[in-house]
Amino acid sequence: MAKLKSQTVTSKAYSLTLKTLLSHSVQEIDVQEAAKLKDVIFIDAREEQEYKVSHLKDAIWVGFDNQDLSKLNKIDKNQTLVVYCSVGFRSEKTIEKLNKMGYSAVYNLYGGIFEWKNQNQAVYRNHKETEEVHAYNKMWGFWLDKGIKVYD
């Protein structure tokens, strides 16, 4: 899978925010393409309380502040991984580390779980679909248009 030249999100304002927020130092994938992938492992780079509210189906939680990438040690370095957080900043930093560890097929979910939900993709809690998404805080939660925002 090649690096996509132009990533898309549903909001032009969100698109402008992401263009300046992210360094674009890693491979990126948009929601539509990520949702079509079959042999992929999703990696959640948010904090545990965010993950517990909801996450992508079967995502592996690694955290961010006290990140535990050893959870990925048994995964083949050529396996396709899509890393996400709320908007893409923490996942981008996580991918930089994974690339240094030798993982080669790693992609940042452009727009994060917010854009995933904004494009009507499913999120899960305890293996059941939910509408709730941890919105991080009121400022960043502004970009979550669909679902139920949770702040805790």
Contacts in CASP RR format, 6 or more apart in sequence:
PFRMAT RR
TARGET T0000
AUTHOR 0000-0000-0000
METHOD contacts of the structure
MODEL  1
MAKLKSQTVTSKAYSLTLKTLLSHSVQEIDVQEAAKLKDVIFIDAREEQE
YKVSHLKDAIWVGFDNQDLSKLNKIDKNQTLVVYCSVGFRSEKTIEKLNK
MGYSAVYNLYGGIFEWKNQNQAVYRNHKETEEVHAYNKMWGFWLDKGIKV
YD
1 27 0 8 1.000
1 29 0 8 1.000
1 80 0 8 1.000
1 105 0 8 1.000
1 107 0 8 1.000
3 27 0 8 1.000
3 28 0 8 1.000
4 28 0 8 1.000
4 29 0 8 1.000
4 30 0 8 1.000
4 33 0 8 1.000
7 18 0 8 1.000
7 28 0 8 1.000
7 29 0 8 1.000
7 30 0 8 1.000
7 110 0 8 1.000
7 111 0 8 1.000
8 15 0 8 1.000
8 30 0 8 1.000
8 32 0 8 1.000
8 110 0 8 1.000
9 15 0 8 1.000
9 18 0 8 1.000
9 30 0 8 1.000
9 31 0 8 1.000
9 110 0 8 1.000
9 111 0 8 1.000
9 115 0 8 1.000
9 118 0 8 1.000
10 115 0 8 1.000
10 118 0 8 1.000
10 119 0 8 1.000
10 145 0 8 1.000
11 118 0 8 1.000
11 143 0 8 1.000
11 145 0 8 1.000
14 111 0 8 1.000
14 115 0 8 1.000
14 143 0 8 1.000
17 87 0 8 1.000
17 143 0 8 1.000
18 87 0 8 1.000
18 88 0 8 1.000
18 110 0 8 1.000
18 111 0 8 1.000
21 87 0 8 1.000
21 88 0 8 1.000
21 89 0 8 1.000
22 88 0 8 1.000
22 89 0 8 1.000
22 92 0 8 1.000
22 108 0 8 1.000
23 92 0 8 1.000
25 92 0 8 1.000
25 96 0 8 1.000
26 92 0 8 1.000
26 95 0 8 1.000
26 96 0 8 1.000
26 99 0 8 1.000
26 106 0 8 1.000
26 107 0 8 1.000
26 108 0 8 1.000
27 95 0 8 1.000
27 106 0 8 1.000
27 107 0 8 1.000
27 108 0 8 1.000
28 107 0 8 1.000
28 108 0 8 1.000
28 110 0 8 1.000
29 82 0 8 1.000
29 107 0 8 1.000
29 108 0 8 1.000
29 109 0 8 1.000
29 110 0 8 1.000
30 110 0 8 1.000
30 115 0 8 1.000
31 109 0 8 1.000
31 110 0 8 1.000
31 111 0 8 1.000
31 112 0 8 1.000
31 115 0 8 1.000
31 116 0 8 1.000
31 119 0 8 1.000
31 121 0 8 1.000
32 119 0 8 1.000
34 40 0 8 1.000
34 82 0 8 1.000
34 107 0 8 1.000
34 109 0 8 1.000
34 116 0 8 1.000
35 116 0 8 1.000
35 119 0 8 1.000
35 121 0 8 1.000
37 80 0 8 1.000
37 82 0 8 1.000
39 79 0 8 1.000
39 80 0 8 1.000
40 80 0 8 1.000
40 81 0 8 1.000
40 82 0 8 1.000
41 58 0 8 1.000
41 60 0 8 1.000
41 75 0 8 1.000
41 79 0 8 1.000
41 80 0 8 1.000
41 81 0 8 1.000
41 82 0 8 1.000
42 55 0 8 1.000
42 56 0 8 1.000
42 57 0 8 1.000
42 58 0 8 1.000
42 59 0 8 1.000
42 60 0 8 1.000
42 81 0 8 1.000
42 82 0 8 1.000
42 83 0 8 1.000
42 84 0 8 1.000
42 109 0 8 1.000
43 59 0 8 1.000
43 60 0 8 1.000
43 62 0 8 1.000
43 72 0 8 1.000
43 81 0 8 1.000
43 82 0 8 1.000
43 83 0 8 1.000
43 84 0 8 1.000
43 91 0 8 1.000
43 94 0 8 1.000
44 50 0 8 1.000
44 51 0 8 1.000
44 55 0 8 1.000
44 56 0 8 1.000
44 59 0 8 1.000
44 60 0 8 1.000
44 61 0 8 1.000
44 62 0 8 1.000
44 63 0 8 1.000
44 83 0 8 1.000
44 84 0 8 1.000
44 85 0 8 1.000
45 62 0 8 1.000
45 63 0 8 1.000
45 64 0 8 1.000
45 67 0 8 1.000
45 83 0 8 1.000
45 84 0 8 1.000
45 85 0 8 1.000
45 90 0 8 1.000
45 91 0 8 1.000
45 93 0 8 1.000
45 94 0 8 1.000
46 61 0 8 1.000
46 63 0 8 1.000
46 64 0 8 1.000
46 85 0 8 1.000
46 86 0 8 1.000
46 90 0 8 1.000
46 113 0 8 1.000
46 134 0 8 1.000
46 136 0 8 1.000
47 63 0 8 1.000
47 64 0 8 1.000
47 65 0 8 1.000
48 61 0 8 1.000
48 63 0 8 1.000
49 134 0 8 1.000
49 152 0 8 1.000
50 86 0 8 1.000
50 134 0 8 1.000
50 136 0 8 1.000
51 59 0 8 1.000
51 61 0 8 1.000
51 63 0 8 1.000
51 134 0 8 1.000
52 125 0 8 1.000
53 125 0 8 1.000
53 130 0 8 1.000
53 132 0 8 1.000
53 133 0 8 1.000
53 134 0 8 1.000
53 150 0 8 1.000
53 152 0 8 1.000
54 113 0 8 1.000
54 123 0 8 1.000
54 124 0 8 1.000
54 125 0 8 1.000
54 130 0 8 1.000
54 132 0 8 1.000
54 133 0 8 1.000
54 134 0 8 1.000
55 61 0 8 1.000
55 113 0 8 1.000
55 123 0 8 1.000
55 124 0 8 1.000
55 125 0 8 1.000
56 84 0 8 1.000
56 113 0 8 1.000
56 116 0 8 1.000
56 121 0 8 1.000
56 123 0 8 1.000
56 124 0 8 1.000
57 122 0 8 1.000
57 124 0 8 1.000
59 84 0 8 1.000
60 71 0 8 1.000
60 72 0 8 1.000
61 71 0 8 1.000
62 68 0 8 1.000
62 69 0 8 1.000
62 71 0 8 1.000
62 72 0 8 1.000
62 94 0 8 1.000
64 85 0 8 1.000
64 90 0 8 1.000
64 93 0 8 1.000
64 94 0 8 1.000
67 94 0 8 1.000
67 97 0 8 1.000
69 94 0 8 1.000
69 97 0 8 1.000
69 98 0 8 1.000
69 101 0 8 1.000
72 81 0 8 1.000
72 98 0 8 1.000
72 103 0 8 1.000
75 81 0 8 1.000
75 103 0 8 1.000
77 101 0 8 1.000
77 102 0 8 1.000
77 103 0 8 1.000
77 104 0 8 1.000
78 104 0 8 1.000
78 105 0 8 1.000
79 103 0 8 1.000
79 105 0 8 1.000
80 105 0 8 1.000
80 106 0 8 1.000
80 107 0 8 1.000
81 98 0 8 1.000
81 103 0 8 1.000
81 105 0 8 1.000
81 106 0 8 1.000
81 107 0 8 1.000
82 106 0 8 1.000
82 107 0 8 1.000
82 108 0 8 1.000
82 109 0 8 1.000
83 91 0 8 1.000
83 94 0 8 1.000
83 95 0 8 1.000
83 98 0 8 1.000
83 106 0 8 1.000
83 107 0 8 1.000
83 108 0 8 1.000
83 109 0 8 1.000
84 91 0 8 1.000
84 108 0 8 1.000
84 109 0 8 1.000
84 112 0 8 1.000
84 113 0 8 1.000
84 116 0 8 1.000
85 91 0 8 1.000
85 94 0 8 1.000
85 112 0 8 1.000
85 113 0 8 1.000
86 112 0 8 1.000
86 113 0 8 1.000
86 114 0 8 1.000
86 134 0 8 1.000
86 135 0 8 1.000
86 136 0 8 1.000
86 140 0 8 1.000
86 141 0 8 1.000
87 111 0 8 1.000
87 112 0 8 1.000
87 114 0 8 1.000
87 115 0 8 1.000
87 140 0 8 1.000
87 143 0 8 1.000
88 108 0 8 1.000
88 109 0 8 1.000
88 110 0 8 1.000
88 111 0 8 1.000
88 112 0 8 1.000
91 108 0 8 1.000
91 109 0 8 1.000
91 112 0 8 1.000
92 108 0 8 1.000
95 106 0 8 1.000
95 107 0 8 1.000
95 108 0 8 1.000
98 106 0 8 1.000
99 106 0 8 1.000
109 115 0 8 1.000
109 116 0 8 1.000
111 143 0 8 1.000
113 123 0 8 1.000
113 133 0 8 1.000
114 133 0 8 1.000
114 135 0 8 1.000
114 140 0 8 1.000
114 141 0 8 1.000
114 143 0 8 1.000
114 144 0 8 1.000
115 143 0 8 1.000
116 123 0 8 1.000
117 123 0 8 1.000
117 133 0 8 1.000
117 144 0 8 1.000
117 146 0 8 1.000
117 147 0 8 1.000
118 143 0 8 1.000
118 144 0 8 1.000
118 145 0 8 1.000
118 146 0 8 1.000
120 146 0 8 1.000
122 129 0 8 1.000
123 129 0 8 1.000
123 130 0 8 1.000
123 131 0 8 1.000
123 132 0 8 1.000
123 133 0 8 1.000
124 130 0 8 1.000
125 132 0 8 1.000
131 147 0 8 1.000
131 148 0 8 1.000
132 147 0 8 1.000
132 148 0 8 1.000
132 150 0 8 1.000
133 144 0 8 1.000
133 147 0 8 1.000
133 148 0 8 1.000
133 149 0 8 1.000
133 150 0 8 1.000
134 150 0 8 1.000
134 151 0 8 1.000
134 152 0 8 1.000
135 141 0 8 1.000
135 144 0 8 1.000
135 149 0 8 1.000
135 150 0 8 1.000
135 151 0 8 1.000
136 151 0 8 1.000
137 151 0 8 1.000
138 151 0 8 1.000
141 149 0 8 1.000
END
